[in-house]
Amino acid sequence: MSKIFPEPILNLPKADIPIKGLEAYLSQAADHQIIFMEFSEDVELSEHSHESQWGIVLEGKIELTIDGVKNTYTKGDRYFIPKDRKHSGKIYAGYADMTYFDQKDRYGTKA
């Protein structure tokens, strides 16, 4: 997998997200998180909900179903998932994004 992210991002703590084929780097703030993610394998995301989430696709493709409405996002597209909205999806190998979570403790760091 080629690295889309520059050294300052790669030097951030790795996010502890138990998804096979995912490399993720965590920028932690007092009231939110920003995750830089890159996927080397296809991933199915089961339906779930949490605090609001905003993302921008840097490479590849993701399909998201939010409140039963399915959309496909590719490089340059942005998506927003409001708080507590049920969503699921499929992420394709080669996908990379930057995601903002309106939640300070969505993910921890790898030990």
Secondary structure, DSSP 8 states (H G I E B T S, - for coil): ----S-HHHHTS-BEE---TTEEEEEEE-SS-EEEEEEESS-EEEEEE--S-EEEEEEESEEEEEETTEEEEEETT-EEEE-TT--EEEEE-TT-EEEEEES-TTS-EE--
